[in-house]
Amino acid sequence: MGTGTCARCGSRLVSRDPRSLSRVWAWWLAGILAYIPANLWPMLRTRTLWQEQSNTIIGGALELWRYGNPGVGLIILVASVGIPIAKFFAIAYLALSARRGARASPGARMRIYEVVEYIGRWSMIDVFVVAILASLVQLNVVARIDPGPASLAFALSVIFTMLSAQAFDPRMIWDGIEAEAKSRPGPRSA
């Protein structure tokens, strides 16, 4: 019977879960399903004495661009649209390559995994910005900013993609390396 700890470093040993890829795909799909309304529904609702306006993520970024803040608009587009889509593609690539193999080296795939894990920590920044705006601009008579339904959908999408990335077992990246090494022709001896 095994000891449960590594004899060399003393770390707790964790066995493999044969269903980890199923969990990756389930959380990934839930993230995609939440991301769609996050981009279709309004993220912010702004009310002033004279008008009421609702903006989606993309609509708000385009409004900022149009009114002279192209840098902020671009940051919002990259953080709220570009990065989540890149995370969806990266997680799908890692899950598919773990199952079927890939041309990219295991080291390159591990770097992709580490980037996805690192970015996951910062993915909720959009939701925090909406919450801060809503709490700062609460002059009920003159102006009011309320989070729209997309903020909840976006938060759920971020949480689901983080869970998808955490369900991925990075050891699967390295599983096929021995089989690949044996199948490659070795150096010829003279």
C-alpha angles and dihedrals in degrees: 000000000000124000098230092228132077111258090212104047104010094237120147111261117232120200123221122266110220090204097054093106090052089055091047091055094043093053091041092054091047088051092052091047091052093044094060096063089038087067098037101045124066116274096194134023114202121193126186132166091272107033149012121220135183122196134191119215093263093040091052092049091050090049090053090049092049094049095053105275103104093151094056091043091052092048090052092049093049095043097041103033112015100045097044091049090048089051091052091052093044094050091046090049092050093048093047093045091050089055101038106018127245142231091236115091118255088247092057092047090049090054089052089052092049092050091050090050092048094048090049089071092058099040095095093061091100092056090048091052091053091048092049092048091048092050096044098047102053102128091140094194099045107024141354134186119197129181113250127222090267090069091065092044091049092049090050091048091052092048092048093050090048089052090047091053091046092050089057111097106218090203086076088070090065099039097094097044096095093048090049092050092051093048094052117088111251127224114292117245118222 
